[in-house]
Amino acid sequence: MTEYFESLGPSELDLTGLDFRLKDKAFVHTTVEKRGSKVKIRIDSKFSLVLTCSRCLEEFEQSFNTVDEYYVKPGQEELEPEKYLSEEDIYSIFAPTQEVDTTPLVRDSIILSVPMKPLCREDCKGLCPVCGVNLNSTTCEHVGTIKEENEWQKKLKEIRKKLEKK
């Protein structure tokens, strides 16, 4: 078993043009284990991202720890029309040489760690739909006067009540 430690910055990971940014460097611990003809790579990554809250649009920092495992197979990927995929097949990477660059794997892991709707905190109040003020830091005269339900939400509640009666 062989271990590697490295730290990768935003320029090395090519994270430009995305909806988030890497706060500092990503710390990566890679373990390479060979068993017979099979090679298994385990990548442990620790990093912090600066995200934008999907409710209040404020930036916030969130830390992540990821663990990914891959199986390295020599040569090129052979495409078959239909095949049952084992876990090893799903997490396999093909290497035409004896060297594997793990930087794209770390980049993918970082991108896949980002939540679809990042929240600065679970109880984020978001923005006032009328004046746009951040309701986490201040209140406005519109609080309490805004219709809480839209017409379609009322219709869905009516349908739910009818279904529950059956």
Backbone as a printed PyTorch tensor [residue, N CA C, xyz], in Angstrom:
tensor([[[  0.8500,  -1.1750,   0.0000],
         [  0.0000,   0.0000,   0.0000],
         [  0.8990,   1.2410,   0.0000]],

        [[  0.5460,   2.1890,  -0.8500],
         [  1.3030,   3.4280,  -0.9750],
         [  0.3790,   4.6000,  -0.6680]],

        [[  0.9160,   5.5820,   0.0600],
         [  0.1210,   6.7540,   0.4300],
         [  0.7590,   8.0200,  -0.1300]],

        [[ -0.0990,   8.9560,  -0.5250],
         [  0.3440,  10.2520,  -1.0210],
         [ -0.4650,  11.3420,  -0.3250]],

        [[  0.2040,  12.4270,   0.0060],
         [ -0.4560,  13.5850,   0.6060],
         [ -0.1690,  14.7910,  -0.2840]],

        [[ -1.2020,  15.5590,  -0.5790],
         [ -0.9990,  16.7610,  -1.3850],
         [ -2.0700,  17.7840,  -1.0510]],

        [[ -1.7800,  19.0230,  -1.3870],
         [ -2.7850,  20.0830,  -1.2560],
         [ -2.9370,  20.7240,  -2.6310]],

        [[ -4.1970,  20.8750,  -3.0300],
         [ -4.4970,  21.3930,  -4.3620],
         [ -5.2640,  22.7030,  -4.2460]],

        [[ -4.8340,  23.7000,  -4.9790],
         [ -5.4980,  25.0040,  -4.9650],
         [ -6.5160,  25.1300,  -6.0840]],

        [[ -7.2420,  26.2480,  -6.1030],
         [ -8.2750,  26.4620,  -7.1250],
         [ -7.7410,  26.4050,  -8.5580]],

        [[ -6.5300,  26.9220,  -8.7770],
         [ -5.9890,  26.9210, -10.1420],
         [ -5.6460,  25.5040, -10.6030]],

        [[ -5.1820,  24.6630,  -9.6870],
         [ -4.8490,  23.2810, -10.0480],
         [ -6.1010,  22.4450, -10.3130]],

        [[ -7.1990,  22.7930,  -9.6500],
         [ -8.4360,  22.0240,  -9.7860],
         [ -9.3550,  22.5700, -10.8730]],

        [[ -9.0200,  23.7110, -11.4570],
         [ -9.8150,  24.3320, -12.5190],
         [-11.2840,  24.4650, -12.1140]],

        [[-11.5170,  25.2220, -11.0440],
         [-12.8720,  25.4330, -10.5400],
         [-13.4350,  26.7910, -10.9460]],

        [[-12.8850,  27.3900, -11.9840],
         [-13.3690,  28.6990, -12.4190],
         [-14.7160,  28.5590, -13.1330]],

        [[-15.5300,  29.5900, -13.0060],
         [-16.8120,  29.6170, -13.6970],
         [-17.9170,  28.8310, -13.0170]],

        [[-17.6930,  28.3770, -11.7960],
         [-18.7110,  27.6160, -11.0670],
         [-19.4080,  28.5160, -10.0530]],

        [[-20.4970,  28.0470,  -9.4730],
         [-21.2940,  28.8480,  -8.5320],
         [-20.7090,  28.9010,  -7.1290]],

        [[-19.5120,  28.4340,  -6.9420],
         [-18.8660,  28.4190,  -5.6310],
         [-17.3770,  28.6020,  -5.8400]],

        [[-16.6630,  28.7890,  -4.7340],
         [-15.2050,  28.8630,  -4.8420],
         [-14.5700,  28.1300,  -3.6690]],

        [[-13.3810,  27.6410,  -3.8990],
         [-12.6060,  26.9590,  -2.8710],
         [-12.0170,  28.0170,  -1.9560]],

        [[-12.2370,  27.8760,  -0.6360],
         [-11.7650,  28.9000,   0.3020],
         [-10.2440,  28.8950,   0.3840]],

        [[ -9.6870,  27.7490,   0.6880],
         [ -8.2340,  27.5840,   0.7520],
         [ -7.8740,  26.4370,  -0.1790]],

        [[ -6.8640,  25.7170,   0.1790],
         [ -6.4940,  24.5370,  -0.6040],
         [ -7.2830,  23.3210,  -0.1350]],

        [[ -7.4380,  22.3650,  -1.0280],
         [ -8.0420,  21.0790,  -0.6810],
         [ -6.9090,  20.1540,  -0.2570]],

        [[ -7.0670,  19.5270,   0.9060],
         [ -6.0590,  18.5970,   1.4020],
         [ -6.4900,  17.1890,   1.0340]],

        [[ -5.6010,  16.4880,   0.3300],
         [ -5.9540,  15.1970,  -0.2480],
         [ -4.9910,  14.1260,   0.2490]],

        [[ -5.5660,  13.0220,   0.7130],
         [ -4.8020,  11.8500,   1.1350],
         [ -5.2110,  10.7090,   0.2110]],

        [[ -4.2690,  10.2460,  -0.6020],
         [ -4.5470,   9.1880,  -1.5730],
         [ -3.8370,   7.9150,  -1.1490]],

        [[ -4.5850,   6.8140,  -1.1680],
         [ -4.0370,   5.5010,  -0.8440],
         [ -4.1730,   4.6140,  -2.0720]],

        [[ -3.0750,   4.0020,  -2.4780],
         [ -3.0820,   3.0890,  -3.6200],
         [ -2.7600,   1.6980,  -3.0980]],

        [[ -3.6560,   0.7640,  -3.3990],
         [ -3.5030,  -0.6030,  -2.9000],
         [ -3.5870,  -1.5610,  -4.0820]],

        [[ -2.5940,  -2.4350,  -4.1920],
         [ -2.5800,  -3.3980,  -5.2930],
         [ -2.8030,  -4.7940,  -4.7390]],

        [[ -3.7940,  -5.4790,  -5.3120],
         [ -4.0820,  -6.8710,  -4.9510],
         [ -4.1070,  -7.6840,  -6.2340]],

        [[ -3.0640,  -8.4220,  -6.4640],
         [ -2.9750,  -9.1790,  -7.7090],
         [ -2.8980,  -8.2310,  -8.8830]],

        [[ -3.8180,  -8.3740,  -9.8140],
         [ -3.8270,  -7.4940, -10.9860],
         [ -4.7290,  -6.2780, -10.7820]],

        [[ -5.4110,  -6.2170,  -9.6410],
         [ -6.3310,  -5.1070,  -9.3790],
         [ -5.6470,  -4.0090,  -8.5720]],

        [[ -5.9630,  -2.7700,  -8.9230],
         [ -5.4410,  -1.6120,  -8.1990],
         [ -6.6330,  -0.7940,  -7.7140]],

        [[ -6.6260,  -0.5070,  -6.4090],
         [ -7.7090,   0.2710,  -5.8030],
         [ -7.1240,   1.5870,  -5.2950]],

        [[ -7.7940,   2.6890,  -5.6460],
         [ -7.3680,   4.0160,  -5.1920],
         [ -8.4480,   4.5680,  -4.2690]],

        [[ -8.0300,   5.0140,  -3.0920],
         [ -8.9520,   5.6620,  -2.1490],
         [ -8.4800,   7.1010,  -1.9820]],

        [[ -9.4090,   8.0450,  -2.1560],
         [ -9.0740,   9.4670,  -2.0640],
         [ -9.9020,  10.0960,  -0.9530]],

        [[ -9.2270,  10.5520,   0.1050],
         [ -9.8620,  11.2830,   1.2030],
         [ -9.5370,  12.7610,   1.0010]],

        [[-10.5670,  13.5830,   0.9070],
         [-10.3670,  15.0180,   0.6710],
         [-11.0230,  15.8390,   1.7700]],

        [[-10.3470,  16.8960,   2.1800],
         [-10.9000,  17.8680,   3.1290],
         [-10.7610,  19.2410,   2.4960]],

        [[-11.8810,  19.9820,   2.4730],
         [-11.8520,  21.3000,   1.8510],
         [-13.0130,  22.1290,   2.3640]],

        [[-12.8850,  23.4390,   2.1920],
         [-13.9520,  24.3810,   2.5420],
         [-14.3300,  25.1610,   1.2980]],

        [[-15.6380,  25.3210,   1.1160],
         [-16.1430,  26.0620,  -0.0340],
         [-16.8850,  27.3030,   0.4230]],

        [[-16.8300,  28.3380,  -0.3810],
         [-17.6470,  29.5310,  -0.1720],
         [-18.8270,  29.3900,  -1.1300]],

        [[-20.0190,  29.2490,  -0.5480],
         [-21.2450,  29.0230,  -1.3080],
         [-22.1720,  30.2230,  -1.1720]],

        [[-23.1640,  30.3100,  -2.0220],
         [-24.1910,  31.3470,  -1.9360],
         [-25.4900,  30.6910,  -1.5130]],

        [[-26.0860,  31.2070,  -0.4450],
         [-27.3430,  30.6660,   0.0700],
         [-28.4340,  30.8290,  -0.9910]],

        [[-29.1940,  29.7740,  -1.2140],
         [-30.2350,  29.8270,  -2.2460],
         [-31.4760,  30.5870,  -1.7930]],

        [[-31.5780,  30.9100,  -0.5040],
         [-32.7310,  31.6760,  -0.0070],
         [-32.4230,  33.1600,   0.1730]],

        [[-31.3040,  33.4750,   0.8510],
         [-31.0180,  34.8870,   1.1660],
         [-29.9070,  35.4850,   0.2980]],

        [[-29.2540,  34.6660,  -0.5090],
         [-28.2030,  35.0840,  -1.4410],
         [-26.9360,  35.5870,  -0.7600]],

        [[-26.7710,  35.3250,   0.5370],
         [-25.5470,  35.6890,   1.2550],
         [-24.5100,  34.5800,   1.0680]],

        [[-23.2350,  34.9690,   1.0330],
         [-22.1730,  33.9720,   0.9570],
         [-21.9210,  33.3930,   2.3390]],

        [[-21.5780,  32.1010,   2.3760],
         [-21.2290,  31.4350,   3.6240],
         [-20.2140,  30.3400,   3.3250]],

        [[-19.5420,  29.8980,   4.3650],
         [-18.5070,  28.8800,   4.2300],
         [-19.0170,  27.5500,   4.7760]],

        [[-18.6950,  26.4690,   4.0630],
         [-19.0660,  25.1350,   4.5250],
         [-17.8900,  24.1940,   4.2900]],

        [[-17.5970,  23.3620,   5.2960],
         [-16.5000,  22.4000,   5.2000],
         [-17.0270,  21.0420,   4.7550]],

        [[-16.1910,  20.3140,   4.0300],
         [-16.5550,  19.0020,   3.5140],
         [-15.4220,  18.0120,   3.7520]],

        [[-15.7830,  16.7740,   3.9790],
         [-14.8550,  15.6440,   4.0100],
         [-15.4300,  14.5990,   3.0680]],

        [[-14.6840,  14.2180,   2.0530],
         [-15.1870,  13.2310,   1.1050],
         [-14.2590,  12.0280,   1.0600]],

        [[-14.8440,  10.8830,   0.7810],
         [-14.0890,   9.6460,   0.5990],
         [-14.5890,   9.0080,  -0.6920]],

        [[-13.6820,   8.7710,  -1.6210],
         [-14.0300,   8.1510,  -2.8990],
         [-13.0810,   6.9910,  -3.1590]],

        [[-13.6280,   5.9180,  -3.7220],
         [-12.8180,   4.7550,  -4.0760],
         [-12.9940,   4.4520,  -5.5540]],

        [[-11.8880,   4.1280,  -6.2010],
         [-11.8920,   3.8110,  -7.6270],
         [-11.0500,   2.5630,  -7.8560]],

        [[-11.3850,   1.8540,  -8.9130],
         [-10.6110,   0.6930,  -9.3380],
         [ -9.9730,   1.0440, -10.6730]],

        [[ -8.6780,   0.8180, -10.7760],
         [ -7.9520,   1.1620, -11.9890],
         [ -7.8370,  -0.0820, -12.8550]],

        [[ -8.2170,   0.0700, -14.1140],
         [ -8.1020,  -1.0190, -15.0780],
         [ -7.1900,  -0.5470, -16.2010]],

        [[ -6.3060,  -1.4080, -16.6700],
         [ -5.3990,  -1.0000, -17.7490],
         [ -6.1250,  -0.8960, -19.0860]],

        [[ -5.6230,  -0.0290, -19.9500],
         [ -6.1560,   0.0790, -21.3010],
         [ -7.3060,   1.0440, -21.4340]],

        [[ -8.0670,   0.8550, -22.5110],
         [ -9.2010,   1.7170, -22.8260],
         [-10.4990,   1.0320, -22.4290]],

        [[-11.5120,   1.8280, -22.1680],
         [-12.8200,   1.2820, -21.8160],
         [-13.4480,   0.6300, -23.0400]],

        [[-13.9430,  -0.5880, -22.8330],
         [-14.6240,  -1.2980, -23.9150],
         [-16.1220,  -1.1340, -23.7150]],

        [[-16.7800,  -0.6150, -24.7220],
         [-18.2190,  -0.3910, -24.6300],
         [-18.9670,  -1.6130, -25.1410]],

        [[-19.8570,  -2.1130, -24.3010],
         [-20.6980,  -3.2370, -24.6820],
         [-22.1340,  -2.7380, -24.7330]],

        [[-22.9740,  -3.3380, -25.6030],
         [-24.3420,  -2.8410, -25.7290],
         [-25.1100,  -2.8780, -24.4110]],

        [[-25.1000,  -3.9940, -23.7250],
         [-25.7730,  -4.1060, -22.4340],
         [-24.9290,  -4.9840, -21.5300]],

        [[-24.8460,  -4.5720, -20.2850],
         [-24.0290,  -5.3330, -19.3510],
         [-24.4760,  -4.9920, -17.9420]],

        [[-24.5570,  -5.9890, -17.0760],
         [-24.8340,  -5.7470, -15.6650],
         [-23.5700,  -5.1600, -15.0520]],

        [[-23.7060,  -4.0290, -14.3790],
         [-22.5430,  -3.3630, -13.7970],
         [-22.4210,  -3.6900, -12.3200]],

        [[-21.2660,  -4.1790, -11.9490],
         [-20.9750,  -4.3950, -10.5310],
         [-20.4830,  -3.0810,  -9.9450]],

        [[-20.3290,  -3.0390,  -8.6260],
         [-19.8260,  -1.8170,  -7.9920],
         [-18.4350,  -1.4840,  -8.5200]],

        [[-17.6360,  -2.5090,  -8.7510],
         [-16.2930,  -2.2880,  -9.2760],
         [-16.3460,  -1.6780, -10.6740]],

        [[-17.3160,  -2.1160, -11.4910],
         [-17.4550,  -1.5490, -12.8380],
         [-17.8530,  -0.0800, -12.7820]],

        [[-18.7420,   0.2470, -11.8560],
         [-19.2440,   1.6170, -11.7580],
         [-18.1320,   2.5840, -11.3650]],

        [[-17.2700,   2.1660, -10.4630],
         [-16.2200,   3.0460,  -9.9570],
         [-14.8620,   2.7460, -10.5780]],

        [[-14.8630,   2.2710, -11.8060],
         [-13.6140,   1.9600, -12.4940],
         [-13.1680,   3.1300, -13.3530]],

        [[-11.8730,   3.3020, -13.3850],
         [-11.2740,   4.2620, -14.3060],
         [-10.2590,   3.4940, -15.1410]],

        [[-10.1000,   3.8920, -16.3710],
         [ -9.1910,   3.2050, -17.2680],
         [ -7.9450,   4.0490, -17.4580]],

        [[ -6.7990,   3.4020, -17.3480],
         [ -5.5230,   4.1040, -17.4570],
         [ -4.6950,   3.4570, -18.5600]],

        [[ -4.4020,   4.1950, -19.6290],
         [ -3.5960,   3.6260, -20.7050],
         [ -2.1320,   3.4470, -20.3040]],

        [[ -1.7000,   4.1400, -19.2370],
         [ -0.3240,   4.0060, -18.7510],
         [ -0.3500,   3.5590, -17.2950]],

        [[  0.8140,   3.4520, -16.7010],
         [  0.9260,   3.0300, -15.3050],
         [  0.6430,   4.1750, -14.3330]],

        [[  0.4920,   5.3980, -14.8420],
         [  0.2580,   6.5550, -13.9850],
         [ -1.1910,   7.0230, -14.0890]],

        [[ -1.7450,   7.4410, -12.9460],
         [ -3.1130,   7.9520, -12.9060],
         [ -3.0810,   9.3280, -12.2590]],

        [[ -3.6030,  10.3220, -12.9670],
         [ -3.7070,  11.6750, -12.4180],
         [ -5.0040,  11.7490, -11.6190]],

        [[ -4.9000,  11.9250, -10.3030],
         [ -6.0890,  11.9440,  -9.4470],
         [ -6.7190,  13.3340,  -9.3430]],

        [[ -6.0790,  14.3530,  -9.8880],
         [ -6.6200,  15.7150,  -9.7900],
         [ -8.0360,  15.8290, -10.3670]],

        [[ -8.3320,  15.2720, -11.5530],
         [ -9.7160,  15.3470, -12.0500],
         [-10.7090,  14.6070, -11.1460]],

        [[-10.2600,  13.5600, -10.4820],
         [-11.1390,  12.8190,  -9.5720],
         [-11.4710,  13.6650,  -8.3470]],

        [[-10.4770,  14.3890,  -7.8350],
         [-10.7030,  15.2880,  -6.6940],
         [-11.6290,  16.4250,  -7.1180]],

        [[-11.4170,  16.9720,  -8.3020],
         [-12.2720,  18.0430,  -8.8270],
         [-13.7210,  17.5770,  -8.9090]],

        [[-13.9400,  16.3970,  -9.4650],
         [-15.3010,  15.8550,  -9.5730],
         [-15.9260,  15.6620,  -8.2020]],

        [[-15.1440,  15.1870,  -7.2470],
         [-15.6450,  14.9660,  -5.8910],
         [-16.0780,  16.2800,  -5.2470]],

        [[-15.3040,  17.3340,  -5.4640],
         [-15.6520,  18.6510,  -4.9170],
         [-16.9510,  19.1510,  -5.5420]],

        [[-17.0590,  19.0540,  -6.8490],
         [-18.2620,  19.5350,  -7.5420],
         [-19.4880,  18.7520,  -7.0910]],

        [[-19.3560,  17.4390,  -6.9420],
         [-20.4920,  16.6110,  -6.5290],
         [-20.8610,  16.7990,  -5.0620]],

        [[-19.9930,  17.4060,  -4.2740],
         [-20.2750,  17.6560,  -2.8540],
         [-21.1830,  18.8560,  -2.6370]],

        [[-21.2470,  19.7370,  -3.6050],
         [-22.0270,  20.9650,  -3.4550],
         [-23.5190,  20.6240,  -3.4510]],

        [[-24.2420,  21.0570,  -2.4170],
         [-25.6850,  20.7920,  -2.3870],
         [-26.3990,  21.5010,  -3.5360]],

        [[-27.5160,  20.9230,  -3.9720],
         [-28.2850,  21.5400,  -5.0640],
         [-28.8140,  22.9050,  -4.6550]],

        [[-29.2790,  23.0260,  -3.4310],
         [-29.7910,  24.2910,  -2.8940],
         [-29.0460,  24.5860,  -1.5930]],

        [[-27.8730,  25.2020,  -1.6660],
         [-27.1110,  25.4850,  -0.4470],
         [-27.8600,  26.4500,   0.4710]],

        [[-27.8280,  26.1700,   1.7670],
         [-28.4550,  27.0470,   2.7600],
         [-27.4130,  27.4860,   3.7670]],

        [[-27.4220,  28.7840,   4.0960],
         [-26.4790,  29.3130,   5.0810],
         [-26.7690,  28.7230,   6.4560]],

        [[-28.0320,  28.4460,   6.7160],
         [-28.4600,  27.7510,   7.9320],
         [-29.8320,  27.1480,   7.6510]],

        [[-30.1760,  26.1480,   8.4050],
         [-31.4050,  25.4090,   8.1380],
         [-32.6600,  26.2740,   8.2440]],

        [[-32.6470,  27.2380,   9.1670],
         [-33.8280,  28.0820,   9.3670],
         [-33.7150,  29.4370,   8.6510]],

        [[-32.9850,  29.4880,   7.5540],
         [-32.8260,  30.7360,   6.7940],
         [-34.1940,  31.2360,   6.3420]],

        [[-34.4560,  32.5130,   6.5990],
         [-35.7550,  33.1120,   6.2670],
         [-35.8080,  33.6330,   4.8320]],

        [[-34.6680,  33.8050,   4.2140],
         [-34.6340,  34.2510,   2.8280],
         [-34.8570,  35.7400,   2.6620]],

        [[-35.3130,  36.1150,   1.4820],
         [-35.5510,  37.5140,   1.1370],
         [-37.0450,  37.8080,   1.1280]],

        [[-37.3980,  39.0460,   1.4530],
         [-38.7950,  39.4820,   1.3520],
         [-39.1630,  39.4940,  -0.1370]],

        [[-40.2530,  38.8370,  -0.5200],
         [-40.6220,  38.8020,  -1.9390],
         [-41.0940,  40.1520,  -2.4840]],

        [[-41.3590,  41.1160,  -1.5990],
         [-41.8320,  42.4290,  -2.0520],
         [-40.6700,  43.4070,  -2.1960]],

        [[-39.8930,  43.6010,  -1.1100],
         [-38.8330,  44.6210,  -1.1450],
         [-37.4270,  44.0320,  -1.2780]],

        [[-37.2590,  42.7230,  -1.0720],
         [-35.9650,  42.0840,  -1.2700],
         [-34.9980,  42.1760,  -0.1120]],

        [[-35.4330,  42.6480,   1.0630],
         [-34.5460,  42.7530,   2.2150],
         [-34.2780,  41.3460,   2.7740]],

        [[-33.0720,  41.1460,   3.3070],
         [-32.7050,  39.8650,   3.9140],
         [-33.4300,  39.7420,   5.2540]],

        [[-34.3490,  38.8090,   5.3580],
         [-35.1640,  38.6570,   6.5680],
         [-34.4020,  38.0250,   7.7300]],

        [[-33.1910,  37.5370,   7.5020],
         [-32.3620,  37.0140,   8.5900],
         [-31.7700,  38.1470,   9.4230]],

        [[-31.4960,  39.2720,   8.7850],
         [-30.8170,  40.3640,   9.4810],
         [-31.7400,  41.5240,   9.8430]],

        [[-32.8790,  41.6240,   9.2060],
         [-33.7950,  42.7330,   9.4790],
         [-35.2230,  42.3130,   9.1400]],

        [[-36.1730,  43.1080,   9.5750],
         [-37.5680,  42.8610,   9.2150],
         [-38.0530,  44.0320,   8.3650]],

        [[-39.1700,  43.8340,   7.7160],
         [-39.7430,  44.9060,   6.9060],
         [-41.2410,  44.9630,   7.1560]],

        [[-41.8820,  45.9920,   6.6130],
         [-43.3230,  46.1670,   6.8600],
         [-44.1700,  45.1310,   6.1320]],

        [[-43.5620,  44.3500,   5.2430],
         [-44.3240,  43.3660,   4.4760],
         [-44.4970,  42.0420,   5.2190]],

        [[-43.7160,  41.8260,   6.2830],
         [-43.8120,  40.5670,   7.0310],
         [-45.2010,  40.4640,   7.6380]],

        [[-45.8740,  39.3640,   7.3680],
         [-47.2130,  39.1490,   7.8940],
         [-48.3170,  39.6090,   6.9690]],

        [[-47.9920,  40.4580,   6.0040],
         [-49.0240,  40.9460,   5.0820],
         [-49.0230,  40.1780,   3.7710]],

        [[-48.0050,  39.3690,   3.5680],
         [-47.8810,  38.6230,   2.3180],
         [-48.7460,  37.3760,   2.3950]],

        [[-49.4420,  37.0740,   1.3090],
         [-50.2270,  35.8460,   1.2530],
         [-49.2810,  34.6730,   1.4540]],

        [[-49.6000,  33.8470,   2.4060],
         [-48.7340,  32.7070,   2.6870],
         [-48.9190,  31.5940,   1.6580]],

        [[-50.1190,  31.5090,   1.0650],
         [-50.3830,  30.4350,   0.1190],
         [-50.7470,  30.9980,  -1.2440]],

        [[-50.2570,  30.3480,  -2.2570],
         [-50.6590,  30.6690,  -3.6180],
         [-51.9200,  29.8760,  -3.9450]],

        [[-52.5480,  30.2100,  -5.0380],
         [-53.7710,  29.5120,  -5.4470],
         [-53.5180,  28.0260,  -5.6830]],

        [[-52.4010,  27.7040,  -6.3220],
         [-52.1320,  26.3000,  -6.6190],
         [-51.8980,  25.4980,  -5.3460]],

        [[-51.3240,  26.1460,  -4.3050],
         [-51.1300,  25.4520,  -3.0330],
         [-52.4760,  25.1530,  -2.3800]],

        [[-53.4240,  26.0730,  -2.4940],
         [-54.7650,  25.8380,  -1.9490],
         [-55.4370,  24.6750,  -2.6700]],

        [[-55.2960,  24.6370,  -3.9780],
         [-55.8930,  23.5540,  -4.7720],
         [-55.2950,  22.2030,  -4.3770]],

        [[-53.9910,  22.1680,  -4.1650],
         [-53.3500,  20.9180,  -3.7530],
         [-53.8520,  20.4590,  -2.3890]],

        [[-54.0670,  21.3860,  -1.4790],
         [-54.6010,  21.0290,  -0.1590],
         [-56.0070,  20.4510,  -0.2790]],

        [[-56.8160,  21.0270,  -1.1730],
         [-58.1670,  20.5090,  -1.3930],
         [-58.1160,  19.0850,  -1.9340]],

        [[-57.2270,  18.8390,  -2.8740],
         [-57.0780,  17.4930,  -3.4420],
         [-56.6230,  16.5160,  -2.3680]],

        [[-55.6610,  16.9330,  -1.5360],
         [-55.1670,  16.0720,  -0.4600],
         [-56.2930,  15.7050,   0.5000]],

        [[-57.1190,  16.6790,   0.8640],
         [-58.2460,  16.4130,   1.7730],
         [-59.2140,  15.4100,   1.1640]],

        [[-59.4960,  15.5570,  -0.1330],
         [-60.3920,  14.6260,  -0.8150],
         [-59.8060,  13.2150,  -0.8330]],

        [[-58.5100,  13.1060,  -1.0720],
         [-57.8630,  11.7940,  -1.1100],
         [-57.8200,  11.1420,   0.2650]],

        [[-57.6460,  11.9440,   1.3060],
         [-57.6000,  11.4030,   2.6670],
         [-58.9560,  10.8740,   3.1070]],

        [[-60.0370,  11.4210,   2.5700],
         [-61.3820,  10.9720,   2.9220],
         [-61.6820,   9.5970,   2.3360]],

        [[-61.0470,   9.2460,   1.2440],
         [-61.3080,   7.9630,   0.5730],
         [-60.7230,   6.8040,   1.3060]]])
